Amino acid sequence: MPPSDSFSLSTIGTIHSCYKEKFGIPKQPGLVDGATARLELLPPYNRLDTLDGLSDFSHIWIHFIFHACIKEGWKAKVRPPRLGGNKKLGVFATRATHRPNPIGLSVVKIGRIYQEEKRVFIDLHGADLLDGTPVVDIKPYLPYADSITDAKGGFAPEPTHTRSVRFSDLAKHQCENYQSLHNKDISTLIKQIIEQDPRPSYLSEQTDREHGIKLWDINIKWCARIDHFEILRIEHE
């Protein structure tokens, strides 16, 4: 029989993440190790026996759906942010979200695996996943096979940081208050995210324009200065 030209996938879990919108999510996993998330398994997969043995591994591959981009469709050529948005490449030569099949792949560090009543969770560290992301599969990361030391990185060989991050006195005070109330190191998370310069490429040369990034229940207000990024204040949603 000829192979099928379509397949049906089941959602095995969903992501609970600090990222509440696409803007601000790092371009790759592991770049912001202060980012926290939880993968919740859904019925009928919400059983600890489906994860038996996984705690022996440090990282997993997560196969997920770019659910926030489905309505926008796919594009044959895209503009990778690493190239400044000035050059187009074929979609299959990039990790763009607008794909014929909107499937994403991330390798993330795992933490605690646990159950709360009938809900089963895996804590994730350094995830680049939007809150509510549907997960279709997970697999253990194998260092001897999955890490290729002489691999070539094409147009994106290494991440780059363009400016340092500084906090206004107000933002410092607000971060300290947030951490004392919620036991979350919000200042480290903010610094790691803004270091990646999440702005669209056409704004990369602009300064003093205010931007906002939603994390958990707060909105981080910041702007680019000539030689650094400045965190202005934190606003509660």
C-alpha positions as CSV (number, residue, x, y, z in Angstrom):
1,M,0.0,0.0,0.0
2,P,1.2,3.5,-0.7
3,P,2.1,5.6,2.4
4,S,-0.6,7.9,3.7
5,D,-0.4,11.6,2.9
6,S,-1.9,12.6,6.3
7,F,-1.6,11.4,9.9
8,S,-3.5,12.0,13.1
9,L,-1.5,12.9,16.2
10,S,-2.8,12.9,19.8
11,T,-1.9,15.6,22.3
12,I,-0.1,13.8,25.1
13,G,0.4,16.9,27.3
14,T,0.3,20.6,27.6
15,I,2.9,23.2,28.6
16,H,2.5,25.6,31.6
17,S,5.1,28.3,31.0
18,C,6.2,31.7,32.2
19,Y,5.9,32.9,28.6
20,K,2.4,34.2,28.0
21,E,3.0,35.5,24.4
22,K,5.3,34.8,21.5
23,F,7.2,38.1,21.9
24,G,10.1,37.5,24.3
25,I,10.5,33.8,23.8
26,P,14.2,32.9,23.1
27,K,14.9,31.7,19.5
28,Q,16.3,28.4,20.8
29,P,15.9,26.3,24.0
30,G,18.6,26.4,26.7
31,L,19.5,30.1,26.0
32,V,17.5,31.2,29.1
33,D,18.1,28.7,31.8
34,G,16.1,30.8,34.3
35,A,12.9,30.1,32.4
36,T,10.7,27.6,34.1
37,A,7.8,25.5,32.8
38,R,5.9,22.3,33.5
39,L,4.7,19.7,31.2
40,E,1.4,18.2,32.3
41,L,0.5,14.8,30.8
42,L,-3.1,14.5,29.7
43,P,-5.5,11.5,29.9
44,P,-5.0,8.6,29.1
45,Y,-1.2,9.3,29.4
46,N,-1.3,11.0,32.8
47,R,0.2,8.0,34.5
48,L,3.6,7.8,36.3
49,D,4.3,4.5,34.7
50,T,4.5,6.2,31.3
51,L,7.6,8.0,32.7
52,D,9.2,5.1,34.5
53,G,13.0,5.3,33.9
54,L,12.9,8.9,32.6
55,S,14.4,10.3,35.8
56,D,17.7,8.6,34.9
57,F,18.1,11.1,32.0
58,S,18.9,14.8,32.4
59,H,17.2,16.1,29.2
60,I,14.4,15.3,26.9
61,W,13.3,16.1,23.4
62,I,9.9,17.7,23.3
63,H,7.9,17.4,20.0
64,F,5.2,20.1,20.0
65,I,2.8,22.1,17.9
66,F,3.2,25.8,17.0
67,H,-0.4,26.3,17.9
68,A,-0.2,30.1,17.9
69,C,0.9,30.1,14.2
70,I,-1.4,27.6,12.6
71,K,-3.9,30.1,11.2
72,E,-1.1,32.1,9.5
73,G,-0.2,29.1,7.3
74,W,3.3,28.2,6.0
75,K,5.8,30.0,3.8
76,A,8.3,28.6,1.3
77,K,10.9,31.2,2.2
78,V,11.3,33.1,5.5
79,R,13.5,35.8,7.0
80,P,15.6,34.3,9.9
81,P,16.1,36.9,12.7
82,R,19.8,36.0,13.0
83,L,20.2,37.4,9.4
84,G,18.7,40.7,10.4
85,G,15.5,40.0,8.5
86,N,17.1,41.1,5.3
87,K,17.7,37.7,3.7
88,K,15.3,35.0,2.8
89,L,16.0,31.2,3.2
90,G,14.0,28.2,2.4
91,V,11.7,27.2,5.3
92,F,13.4,23.8,5.6
93,A,16.8,25.5,6.1
94,T,15.5,27.2,9.2
95,R,13.6,26.6,12.4
96,A,10.8,29.0,11.5
97,T,7.4,28.5,13.1
98,H,5.5,28.9,9.8
99,R,5.9,25.3,8.4
100,P,3.8,23.0,6.3
101,N,3.3,20.9,9.4
102,P,3.6,23.2,12.4
103,I,5.8,20.8,14.5
104,G,8.5,22.1,16.8
105,L,11.3,20.3,18.5
106,S,13.1,21.4,21.7
107,V,15.6,19.8,24.0
108,V,15.2,20.8,27.6
109,K,16.5,19.9,31.0
110,I,14.1,18.1,33.2
111,G,13.7,18.4,36.9
112,R,11.2,16.9,39.2
113,I,8.7,14.2,37.9
114,Y,5.7,14.1,40.2
115,Q,2.0,13.7,40.7
116,E,-0.5,16.0,42.3
117,E,-3.8,14.2,42.9
118,K,-4.5,12.8,39.4
119,R,-2.3,15.3,37.5
120,V,1.2,14.2,36.4
121,F,3.9,16.8,35.8
122,I,7.5,17.2,34.6
123,D,9.4,20.3,35.6
124,L,11.4,21.8,32.7
125,H,14.3,24.2,32.8
126,G,15.5,26.4,29.9
127,A,12.3,25.8,27.8
128,D,11.4,28.1,24.9
129,L,7.8,27.1,24.9
130,L,4.6,29.3,24.9
131,D,2.1,28.7,27.7
132,G,-0.5,26.3,26.5
133,T,1.7,24.6,23.9
134,P,0.3,21.2,22.9
135,V,2.9,18.4,23.2
136,V,2.7,15.4,20.9
137,D,5.7,13.3,22.1
138,I,8.7,13.3,24.4
139,K,11.9,11.2,24.1
140,P,15.0,11.0,26.2
141,Y,18.1,12.9,25.1
142,L,21.1,10.6,24.4
143,P,24.4,12.5,24.7
144,Y,26.4,9.9,22.8
145,A,24.1,10.1,19.8
146,D,22.4,13.5,19.9
147,S,25.5,15.6,20.5
148,I,27.7,16.0,17.4
149,T,30.9,17.9,18.2
150,D,31.9,18.7,14.6
151,A,28.5,19.7,13.4
152,K,28.1,22.9,11.3
153,G,25.7,25.6,12.4
154,G,25.0,27.3,9.0
155,F,23.8,30.9,9.4
156,A,23.5,30.6,13.2
157,P,26.7,29.1,14.6
158,E,26.6,30.7,18.0
159,P,24.2,32.9,20.0
160,T,25.2,36.6,20.2
161,H,24.5,39.2,22.9
162,T,24.5,42.8,21.7
163,R,24.1,44.8,24.8
164,S,24.3,44.4,28.6
165,V,21.1,44.7,30.7
166,R,20.6,47.3,33.4
167,F,17.7,47.8,35.8
168,S,16.3,51.1,36.9
169,D,16.1,51.7,40.7
170,L,12.3,51.2,40.4
171,A,12.7,47.9,38.5
172,K,15.2,46.6,41.0
173,H,12.9,47.3,43.9
174,Q,10.0,45.7,42.1
175,C,12.0,42.6,41.3
176,E,13.0,42.2,44.9
177,N,9.4,42.5,46.0
178,Y,8.2,40.0,43.4
179,Q,10.9,37.5,44.4
180,S,10.1,37.8,48.1
181,L,6.4,37.2,47.4
182,H,6.6,34.4,44.8
183,N,10.1,32.9,45.4
184,K,11.0,33.4,41.8
185,D,14.3,34.9,40.6
186,I,12.5,37.2,38.2
187,S,15.5,39.6,37.8
188,T,17.8,36.7,36.4
189,L,15.0,35.6,34.1
190,I,14.4,39.1,32.8
191,K,18.1,39.7,32.2
192,Q,18.6,36.4,30.3
193,I,15.6,37.1,28.1
194,I,16.4,40.7,27.2
195,E,20.1,39.8,26.5
196,Q,18.8,37.8,23.5
197,D,17.3,41.1,22.1
198,P,13.8,39.8,21.3
199,R,12.9,42.8,19.2
200,P,11.9,42.2,15.5
201,S,14.9,42.8,13.2
202,Y,13.3,46.0,11.7
203,L,13.5,47.6,15.2
204,S,17.1,46.5,16.0
205,E,18.6,50.0,15.3
206,Q,16.0,51.9,17.2
207,T,16.6,53.2,20.7
208,D,14.4,54.6,23.6
209,R,11.3,52.8,22.3
210,E,9.3,51.1,25.1
211,H,8.6,47.4,24.8
212,G,6.7,45.0,26.9
213,I,7.1,41.3,27.6
214,K,4.5,39.3,29.6
215,L,5.9,36.8,32.1
216,W,3.5,34.9,34.4
217,D,1.2,37.7,35.8
218,I,3.4,40.7,35.0
219,N,4.4,42.8,32.1
220,I,8.1,43.8,31.9
221,K,8.6,47.3,30.4
222,W,12.0,47.9,28.9
223,C,13.8,49.8,26.1
224,A,17.1,49.7,24.2
225,R,19.6,52.4,24.8
226,I,22.7,53.1,22.6
227,D,25.0,50.7,24.6
228,H,22.6,48.7,26.8
229,F,19.1,47.5,27.5
230,E,17.2,49.1,30.4
231,I,14.5,47.5,32.4
232,L,12.2,50.4,33.3
233,R,9.5,48.9,35.5
234,I,7.2,45.9,36.2
235,E,3.5,46.2,35.7
236,H,1.0,43.7,37.1
237,E,-1.6,42.4,34.7
